[in-house]
Amino acid sequence: MPDIPAWIALPATLLLIVGGLLTLVGSIGLLRLPNFFMRIHSVSMGNTLGVGCVLVASMLIASAVAQRPVIHELLITLFVVFTAPITAIVLMQAAIRRTKPPKQ
């Protein structure tokens, strides 16, 4: 495995640490917050940002090792960034519809 330059390793390390912390905070919010809407917001925001940071770090490392831009991580990042909030919105709408009283 080729050596990774320090100017790539340092930002990648910081992104991995920040991504892990954001994901941890989102998961703790799932356990600690009182109702469904706060919980889903915490998880969707924290995990989306955390996974995004981890994937950007992966993109930096993979590009340095392959000596060319790596597109796979970019596609995965776009997929996660677009699908996670949409999934959270759909879950929230389903919960709102379920808690509303039926119309007479």
DSSP file (Angstrom, degrees, kcal/mol; ACC not computed):
  #  RESIDUE AA STRUCTURE BP1 BP2  ACC     N-H-->O    O-->H-N    N-H-->O    O-->H-N    TCO  KAPPA ALPHA  PHI   PSI    X-CA   Y-CA   Z-CA
    1    1 A M              0   0    0      0, 0.0     3,-0.1     0, 0.0    64,-0.0   0.000 360.0 360.0 360.0 131.1    0.0    0.0    0.0
    2    2 A P        -     0   0    0      0, 0.0     2,-0.1     0, 0.0    63,-0.0  -0.312 360.0 -96.7 -70.2 154.2    1.5    3.4   -0.9
    3    3 A D        -     0   0    0      1,-0.1     0, 0.0    62,-0.0     0, 0.0  -0.458  34.0-132.1 -69.5 141.5    2.1    6.0    1.7
    4    4 A I        -     0   0    0     -2,-0.1    -1,-0.1    -3,-0.1    57,-0.1  -0.839  25.6-115.0 -96.3 128.7   -0.6    8.6    2.1
    5    5 A P    >>  -     0   0    0      0, 0.0     4,-2.6     0, 0.0     3,-1.4  -0.257  18.6-122.9 -62.4 150.1    0.7   12.2    2.2
    6    6 A A  H 3> S+     0   0    0      1,-0.3     4,-2.4     2,-0.2    -2,-0.0   0.830 109.9  63.3 -63.2 -32.9    0.2   14.1    5.5
    7    7 A W  H 34 S+     0   0    0      1,-0.2    -1,-0.3     2,-0.2    -3,-0.0   0.662 114.1  34.5 -70.4 -13.2   -1.8   16.8    3.7
    8    8 A I  H <> S+     0   0    0     -3,-1.4     4,-1.9     2,-0.1    -2,-0.2   0.734 115.6  54.9-101.5 -36.8   -4.4   14.2    2.9
    9    9 A A  H  X S+     0   0    0     -4,-2.6     4,-2.5     2,-0.2     5,-0.2   0.885 104.8  53.5 -66.4 -39.4   -4.2   12.0    6.0
   10   10 A L  H  X S+     0   0    0     -4,-2.4     4,-2.4     2,-0.2     5,-0.2   0.955 112.2  41.3 -65.2 -51.7   -4.8   14.9    8.4
   11   11 A P  H  > S+     0   0    0      0, 0.0     4,-2.7     0, 0.0    -1,-0.2   0.893 115.6  52.4 -63.1 -35.9   -8.1   16.1    6.9
   12   12 A A  H  X S+     0   0    0     -4,-1.9     4,-2.2     2,-0.2    -2,-0.2   0.911 110.0  48.3 -64.9 -40.7   -9.2   12.5    6.4
   13   13 A T  H  X S+     0   0    0     -4,-2.5     4,-2.3     2,-0.2    -1,-0.2   0.928 112.5  48.0 -63.8 -45.0   -8.5   11.8   10.0
   14   14 A L  H  X S+     0   0    0     -4,-2.4     4,-2.8     1,-0.2     5,-0.2   0.904 111.6  50.4 -62.6 -41.2  -10.4   14.9   11.2
   15   15 A L  H  X S+     0   0    0     -4,-2.7     4,-2.7     1,-0.2    -1,-0.2   0.887 110.0  50.4 -64.9 -38.3  -13.3   14.0    8.9
   16   16 A L  H  X S+     0   0    0     -4,-2.2     4,-2.3     2,-0.2    -2,-0.2   0.906 112.7  46.2 -65.6 -41.0  -13.4   10.5   10.3
   17   17 A I  H  X S+     0   0    0     -4,-2.3     4,-2.4     2,-0.2    -2,-0.2   0.940 115.3  45.6 -66.5 -46.8  -13.4   11.8   13.9
   18   18 A V  H  X S+     0   0    0     -4,-2.8     4,-2.7     1,-0.2     5,-0.2   0.910 113.2  50.9 -62.8 -42.4  -16.1   14.4   13.2
   19   19 A G  H  X S+     0   0    0     -4,-2.7     4,-2.1    -5,-0.2    -1,-0.2   0.904 110.9  48.1 -62.3 -42.0  -18.2   11.9   11.3
   20   20 A G  H  X S+     0   0    0     -4,-2.3     4,-2.2     2,-0.2    -1,-0.2   0.906 112.8  48.3 -64.7 -41.6  -18.0    9.4   14.1
   21   21 A L  H  X S+     0   0    0     -4,-2.4     4,-2.7     2,-0.2    -2,-0.2   0.905 111.3  49.8 -66.3 -41.3  -18.9   12.1   16.7
   22   22 A L  H  X S+     0   0    0     -4,-2.7     4,-2.3     2,-0.2    -2,-0.2   0.910 112.3  47.5 -63.7 -41.4  -21.9   13.3   14.6
   23   23 A T  H  X S+     0   0    0     -4,-2.1     4,-2.1    -5,-0.2    -1,-0.2   0.894 112.2  50.4 -66.1 -39.1  -23.2    9.8   14.2
   24   24 A L  H  X S+     0   0    0     -4,-2.2     4,-2.5     2,-0.2    -2,-0.2   0.918 110.4  49.1 -64.2 -44.1  -22.7    9.1   17.9
   25   25 A V  H  X S+     0   0    0     -4,-2.7     4,-2.2     1,-0.2    -2,-0.2   0.908 111.1  50.3 -63.3 -41.9  -24.6   12.3   18.8
   26   26 A G  H  X S+     0   0    0     -4,-2.3     4,-1.2     1,-0.2    -1,-0.2   0.887 112.0  47.5 -62.5 -38.6  -27.5   11.4   16.5
   27   27 A S  H  X S+     0   0    0     -4,-2.1     4,-1.1     2,-0.2    -2,-0.2   0.869 109.9  51.7 -72.1 -36.6  -27.7    7.9   18.0
   28   28 A I  H  X S+     0   0    0     -4,-2.5     4,-2.4     1,-0.2     3,-0.4   0.887 106.0  56.4 -65.3 -37.4  -27.7    9.3   21.5
   29   29 A G  H  X S+     0   0    0     -4,-2.2     4,-2.2     1,-0.2    -1,-0.2   0.850 100.7  58.4 -60.8 -34.0  -30.5   11.6   20.5
   30   30 A L  H  < S+     0   0    0     -4,-1.2    -1,-0.2     1,-0.2    -2,-0.2   0.870 113.5  38.4 -61.9 -36.5  -32.5    8.6   19.5
   31   31 A L  H  < S+     0   0    0     -4,-1.1    -2,-0.2    -3,-0.4    -1,-0.2   0.828 123.5  37.9 -82.5 -33.1  -32.2    7.2   23.0
   32   32 A R  H  < S+     0   0    0     -4,-2.4    -3,-0.2    -5,-0.1    -2,-0.2   0.760  88.4  94.1 -97.0 -27.1  -32.6   10.5   24.9
   33   33 A L     <  -     0   0    0     -4,-2.2     6,-0.1    -5,-0.2     0, 0.0  -0.365  69.4-131.7 -76.3 151.6  -35.2   12.6   23.2
   34   34 A P  S    S+     0   0    0      0, 0.0     2,-0.3     0, 0.0    -1,-0.1   0.829  74.2  31.0 -78.6 -34.4  -38.8   12.4   24.4
   35   35 A N  S  > S-     0   0    0      1,-0.1     4,-2.2     0, 0.0     5,-0.2  -0.766  79.6-104.7-128.0 171.8  -41.0   11.9   21.2
   36   36 A F  H  > S+     0   0    0     -2,-0.3     4,-2.9     1,-0.2     5,-0.3   0.876 113.7  53.6 -59.6 -43.3  -40.8   10.4   17.8
   37   37 A F  H  > S+     0   0    0      1,-0.2     4,-1.6     2,-0.2    -1,-0.2   0.888 111.5  44.4 -66.4 -40.3  -40.5   13.7   15.9
   38   38 A M  H  > S+     0   0    0      2,-0.2     4,-2.3     1,-0.2    -1,-0.2   0.896 114.4  51.3 -68.2 -39.2  -37.4   14.9   17.9
   39   39 A R  H  X S+     0   0    0     -4,-2.2     4,-2.4     1,-0.2     5,-0.2   0.933 110.0  47.1 -63.7 -46.6  -35.9   11.4   17.6
   40   40 A I  H  X S+     0   0    0     -4,-2.9     4,-2.4     1,-0.2     5,-0.2   0.860 112.0  51.8 -67.4 -33.4  -36.2   11.1   13.9
   41   41 A H  H  X S+     0   0    0     -4,-1.6     4,-2.4    -5,-0.3     5,-0.3   0.933 110.6  47.8 -66.2 -45.0  -34.8   14.6   13.4
   42   42 A S  H  X S+     0   0    0     -4,-2.3     4,-2.4     1,-0.2     5,-0.4   0.930 115.5  43.9 -61.3 -46.7  -31.8   13.8   15.5
   43   43 A V  H  X S+     0   0    0     -4,-2.4     4,-2.2     1,-0.2     5,-0.4   0.924 114.7  47.9 -67.5 -44.4  -31.0   10.5   13.8
   44   44 A S  H  X S+     0   0    0     -4,-2.4     4,-1.4    -5,-0.2     5,-0.2   0.912 118.3  39.9 -67.4 -40.3  -31.6   11.8   10.2
   45   45 A M  H  X S+     0   0    0     -4,-2.4     4,-2.3    -5,-0.2     5,-0.3   0.958 119.7  43.3 -71.9 -50.6  -29.4   14.9   10.7
   46   46 A G  H  X S+     0   0    0     -4,-2.4     4,-2.4    -5,-0.3    -3,-0.2   0.922 118.1  43.2 -63.3 -45.8  -26.7   13.4   12.8
   47   47 A N  H  X S+     0   0    0     -4,-2.2     4,-2.8    -5,-0.4     5,-0.3   0.872 112.9  51.9 -72.3 -35.5  -26.3   10.2   10.7
   48   48 A T  H  X S+     0   0    0     -4,-1.4     4,-2.1    -5,-0.4    -2,-0.2   0.944 115.1  41.8 -64.7 -46.4  -26.5   12.0    7.4
   49   49 A L  H  X S+     0   0    0     -4,-2.3     4,-2.2    -5,-0.2    -2,-0.2   0.894 115.9  50.7 -67.0 -38.9  -23.8   14.5    8.3
   50   50 A G  H  X S+     0   0    0     -4,-2.4     4,-2.2    -5,-0.3    -2,-0.2   0.933 112.4  44.6 -64.6 -46.6  -21.7   11.7    9.9
   51   51 A V  H  X S+     0   0    0     -4,-2.8     4,-2.6     1,-0.2    -1,-0.2   0.878 111.3  55.6 -65.7 -36.7  -21.9    9.4    7.0
   52   52 A G  H  X S+     0   0    0     -4,-2.1     4,-2.1    -5,-0.3    -2,-0.2   0.918 108.5  47.2 -60.9 -43.5  -21.2   12.4    4.7
   53   53 A C  H  X S+     0   0    0     -4,-2.2     4,-2.2     2,-0.2    -2,-0.2   0.914 112.5  49.3 -64.4 -42.4  -18.0   13.2    6.6
   54   54 A V  H  X S+     0   0    0     -4,-2.2     4,-2.2     1,-0.2    -2,-0.2   0.901 111.8  48.9 -64.0 -40.2  -16.9    9.5    6.5
   55   55 A L  H  X S+     0   0    0     -4,-2.6     4,-2.2     2,-0.2    -1,-0.2   0.858 109.1  51.7 -70.5 -34.0  -17.5    9.3    2.8
   56   56 A V  H  X S+     0   0    0     -4,-2.1     4,-2.2     2,-0.2    -1,-0.2   0.905 110.6  49.4 -66.9 -39.5  -15.6   12.5    2.1
   57   57 A A  H  X S+     0   0    0     -4,-2.2     4,-2.4     2,-0.2    -2,-0.2   0.911 110.8  50.0 -62.6 -41.4  -12.7   11.1    4.1
   58   58 A S  H  X S+     0   0    0     -4,-2.2     4,-2.8     1,-0.2     5,-0.3   0.883 108.7  52.9 -63.1 -38.3  -12.9    7.8    2.1
   59   59 A M  H  X S+     0   0    0     -4,-2.2     4,-2.1     2,-0.2    11,-0.3   0.905 109.6  48.4 -63.9 -41.7  -12.9    9.9   -1.1
   60   60 A L  H  X S+     0   0    0     -4,-2.2     4,-1.9     2,-0.2    -2,-0.2   0.942 115.5  43.1 -63.1 -47.7   -9.7   11.7   -0.1
   61   61 A I  H  X S+     0   0    0     -4,-2.4     4,-2.4     2,-0.2     5,-0.2   0.930 114.8  48.7 -66.7 -45.7   -7.9    8.5    0.8
   62   62 A A  H  X S+     0   0    0     -4,-2.8     4,-2.6     1,-0.2     6,-0.3   0.882 111.6  50.2 -63.9 -37.6   -9.1    6.5   -2.2
   63   63 A S  H  X>S+     0   0    0     -4,-2.1     4,-1.0    -5,-0.3     5,-0.8   0.876 111.4  48.8 -67.6 -36.3   -8.1    9.3   -4.5
   64   64 A A  H  <5S+     0   0    0     -4,-1.9    -2,-0.2    -5,-0.2    -1,-0.2   0.894 115.2  43.7 -69.6 -39.1   -4.7    9.5   -3.0
   65   65 A V  H  <5S+     0   0    0     -4,-2.4    -2,-0.2     1,-0.2    -1,-0.2   0.908 119.1  41.6 -72.8 -41.9   -4.1    5.8   -3.2
   66   66 A A  H  <5S-     0   0    0     -4,-2.6    -1,-0.2     2,-0.2    -2,-0.2   0.592  99.5-134.1 -83.0 -10.4   -5.4    5.4   -6.8
   67   67 A Q  T  <5S+     0   0    0     -4,-1.0    -3,-0.2    -5,-0.2    -4,-0.1   0.770  79.2  73.9  61.1  27.0   -3.7    8.6   -8.0
   68   68 A R  S   <S-     0   0    0     -5,-0.8    -2,-0.2    -6,-0.3    -1,-0.2  -0.971  97.0 -79.2-157.2 159.5   -7.0    9.6   -9.7
   69   69 A P        -     0   0    0      0, 0.0     2,-0.6     0, 0.0    -9,-0.1  -0.422  41.4-143.0 -64.6 138.4  -10.4   11.0   -8.6
   70   70 A V        -     0   0    0    -11,-0.3     4,-0.4     1,-0.1    -7,-0.1  -0.921  16.8-175.6-107.6 122.6  -12.7    8.2   -7.3
   71   71 A I     >  +     0   0    0     -2,-0.6     4,-2.3     2,-0.1     5,-0.2   0.708  68.5  77.4 -91.4 -23.1  -16.3    8.7   -8.3
   72   72 A H  H  > S+     0   0    0      1,-0.2     4,-2.3     2,-0.2     5,-0.2   0.913  96.2  47.3 -57.6 -46.0  -17.9    5.8   -6.4
   73   73 A E  H  > S+     0   0    0      1,-0.2     4,-2.6     2,-0.2    -1,-0.2   0.862 109.6  54.6 -65.3 -34.8  -17.8    7.6   -3.0
   74   74 A L  H  > S+     0   0    0     -4,-0.4     4,-2.4     2,-0.2    -1,-0.2   0.920 109.3  47.2 -63.7 -43.0  -19.2   10.7   -4.6
   75   75 A L  H  X S+     0   0    0     -4,-2.3     4,-2.3     2,-0.2    -2,-0.2   0.904 112.6  49.0 -64.8 -41.2  -22.2    8.7   -5.9
   76   76 A I  H  X S+     0   0    0     -4,-2.3     4,-2.5    -5,-0.2     5,-0.2   0.914 110.8  51.1 -64.0 -42.1  -22.7    7.0   -2.5
   77   77 A T  H  X S+     0   0    0     -4,-2.6     4,-2.8     1,-0.2     5,-0.2   0.930 110.6  47.7 -61.3 -46.4  -22.5   10.4   -0.8
   78   78 A L  H  X S+     0   0    0     -4,-2.4     4,-2.0     1,-0.2     5,-0.2   0.907 111.5  51.6 -61.3 -41.2  -25.1   11.9   -3.1
   79   79 A F  H  X S+     0   0    0     -4,-2.3     4,-2.5     2,-0.2     5,-0.3   0.933 113.8  42.8 -61.3 -46.7  -27.4    8.9   -2.6
   80   80 A V  H  X S+     0   0    0     -4,-2.5     4,-2.1     1,-0.2    -2,-0.2   0.914 112.9  52.3 -67.3 -42.8  -27.2    9.1    1.2
   81   81 A V  H  < S+     0   0    0     -4,-2.8    -1,-0.2    -5,-0.2    -2,-0.2   0.843 117.9  37.7 -64.7 -33.0  -27.6   12.9    1.3
   82   82 A F  H  X S+     0   0    0     -4,-2.0     4,-0.9    -5,-0.2    -2,-0.2   0.851 120.1  42.8 -86.9 -35.7  -30.7   12.8   -0.9
   83   83 A T  H  X S+     0   0    0     -4,-2.5     4,-2.5    -5,-0.2     5,-0.2   0.849 104.3  60.6 -84.5 -33.2  -32.4    9.6    0.4
   84   84 A A  H  X S+     0   0    0     -4,-2.1     4,-2.1    -5,-0.3     5,-0.2   0.939 108.4  42.5 -63.5 -48.3  -32.0   10.0    4.2
   85   85 A P  H  > S+     0   0    0      0, 0.0     4,-2.4     0, 0.0    -1,-0.2   0.886 114.2  52.2 -65.3 -35.7  -33.9   13.3    4.5
   86   86 A I  H  X S+     0   0    0     -4,-0.9     4,-2.3     2,-0.2    -2,-0.2   0.914 109.4  49.6 -65.2 -41.3  -36.6   12.0    2.2
   87   87 A T  H  X S+     0   0    0     -4,-2.5     4,-2.3     1,-0.2    -1,-0.2   0.910 110.6  50.2 -62.5 -42.1  -37.0    8.9    4.2
   88   88 A A  H  X S+     0   0    0     -4,-2.1     4,-2.3     2,-0.2    -2,-0.2   0.902 110.2  50.3 -63.1 -41.1  -37.3   11.0    7.4
   89   89 A I  H  X S+     0   0    0     -4,-2.4     4,-2.5     2,-0.2    -2,-0.2   0.919 110.5  49.1 -63.5 -43.6  -39.9   13.2    5.8
   90   90 A V  H  X S+     0   0    0     -4,-2.3     4,-2.1     1,-0.2    -2,-0.2   0.907 111.6  49.3 -63.8 -41.6  -42.0   10.2    4.7
   91   91 A L  H  X S+     0   0    0     -4,-2.3     4,-2.0     2,-0.2    -1,-0.2   0.899 111.7  49.1 -63.8 -40.3  -41.8    8.7    8.2
   92   92 A M  H  X S+     0   0    0     -4,-2.3     4,-2.4     2,-0.2    -2,-0.2   0.904 110.3  50.2 -66.7 -40.7  -42.9   11.9    9.8
   93   93 A Q  H  X S+     0   0    0     -4,-2.5     4,-2.5     1,-0.2    -1,-0.2   0.896 110.2  50.5 -64.0 -39.1  -45.8   12.3    7.4
   94   94 A A  H  X S+     0   0    0     -4,-2.1     4,-1.8     1,-0.2    -1,-0.2   0.896 111.0  48.8 -64.7 -39.5  -46.9    8.8    8.2
   95   95 A A  H  X S+     0   0    0     -4,-2.0     4,-1.7     2,-0.2    -2,-0.2   0.890 111.1  50.0 -67.7 -38.7  -46.7    9.5   12.0
   96   96 A I  H  X S+     0   0    0     -4,-2.4     4,-1.2     1,-0.2    -2,-0.2   0.930 111.9  47.7 -64.7 -44.9  -48.7   12.7   11.6
   97   97 A R  H  < S+     0   0    0     -4,-2.5    -1,-0.2     1,-0.2    -2,-0.2   0.850 110.7  52.4 -64.7 -33.3  -51.4   10.9    9.6
   98   98 A R  H  < S+     0   0    0     -4,-1.8    -1,-0.2     1,-0.2    -2,-0.2   0.844 110.5  46.6 -72.6 -32.4  -51.6    8.1   12.1
   99   99 A T  H  < S+     0   0    0     -4,-1.7    -1,-0.2    -3,-0.1    -2,-0.2   0.640  91.4  95.9 -86.8 -14.2  -52.0   10.5   15.1
  100  100 A K  S  < S-     0   0    0     -4,-1.2     3,-0.1    -5,-0.1    -4,-0.0  -0.517  83.2-113.3 -73.7 141.5  -54.8   12.7   13.4
  101  101 A P        -     0   0    0      0, 0.0    -1,-0.1     0, 0.0    -2,-0.1  -0.484  40.8 -97.6 -70.2 147.0  -58.3   11.7   14.3
  102  102 A P        -     0   0    0      0, 0.0     2,-0.2     0, 0.0     0, 0.0  -0.349  39.3-110.6 -65.3 145.1  -60.3   10.3   11.3
  103  103 A K              0   0    0      1,-0.1    -3,-0.0    -3,-0.1     0, 0.0  -0.549 360.0 360.0 -76.7 139.5  -62.5   12.8    9.5
  104  104 A Q              0   0    0     -2,-0.2    -1,-0.1     0, 0.0     0, 0.0   0.442 360.0 360.0 -87.2 360.0  -66.2   12.2    9.9
